[in-house]
Amino acid sequence: PAATGERGSAAATGYRGSAAATGERGSAAATGYSGSAAATGKSSAAVVTGILGRARAGEFGCIALAWWNEEKNRPEMSCARTGKGKGLLKPNVWYGLNSRGKFVEIKA
């Protein structure tokens, strides 16, 4: 599924589902194992609640991804903002999580 325009939103479910939204304040959400979400407008949000997902968001956006915490034996979410500056993720770059729930750049 895809959405365009200001405040558009897209959602996908199922194994390797994919959702994309463009335009300011858009949102893309995917559920299911190994899903992907891309929200490329400013102040956008990309969320994947399934394990081993990948996401990217535009400038001043937010990325949220799920990971499996082996130590606690449970799923957890990691969230981060995008933009310019220390501690922020790069806008419009694909990210995944490592085994400790930390963001890592990945190739599309």
N, C-alpha and C positions, 0 to 999 in steps of 0.2 A: 504494500500500500504506500501511496505517496500523497502528500498535500503540498499545495503552493499557496502563497499569499500570506499576508500578515495574520498571525495567530493561528495558522493552520496546524492541524495535528494529524498524525498517522500512527496506526498501531498494527502490529503483526503478532500472531501467535503460532506456536508449533515449532518443531525442530528446525533450526536454521532459518527461522522467519526473519524478514527484513522490513524495516520501516524507514521512510525518509520524509523530511519536511523542510521546505525552504521558506524564506520570509522571516521578518522580525518576529520575535516571541513565539516561534513555532515549537512544536514538540514532536518527538518521535519516540515510540516505546515498542519494545519487542519482548515477548515472553518465550520461554522454551529454551532448550539447550542450544548453545552456540548461535544465538540470534545476533542481529546487528541493527543499530539505530543511528541515523545521521540527521541532525538538525542543524542546518548550515547558516541560518540567519543570525543576526545579532540578538543577544539575550534569549537564546534558544536552549532547550533541554533535550538531552538524549539519554534514554534509560533502557537498560537491558536487565531483566530480572532473572534470566536463566544463566546457569553456570557457563563459563567459557565464551561469553559474549564479547562484542567489540562495539565501540561507539565513537562518534565525533560530534562536536558542537561548535557553533560559531563564536565569534568574539563576545565576551561578557556572558557566556553561557555556562551550562553545568552538565557534567557527565556523571551518571550513576551506573555502576556495574556490580553484578553479583559474583561472588567467589565462594569456594568451599573451604571453611576453616577446619583443617584436619585436627588441630589440637583440641578444639571445642566440639568437633563432630557436628557441625551445623553450617547452613548457608548464611552468608552475611553480605552486606552492601558496602561499597566504597564510593564516595562522592567527591568531586573536585570541580572547581571553577576554571573557566578558560579565559584567557586574555593575555596581556603583556605584563610581565613583572615576576618577581621572585615567588616561587611556590604555586604559580598558576600553570595549567596545562596550555599547550599551544592550540590556538583556534584551528578548526578544520583539519585536524590531524587525527588519524585513527589510533585509539587506545584500547588496550586490554588490561587485564590484571595478572600479576604474577601469583605464585602460590602463597604469598603473604598478604595479598589484597592491595598491593601497591601498583600504581598506574605505570604502564610501559607502552612506548610507542610501538605500533605494529604496522606492517605493510598491508595496504588494501588488498 
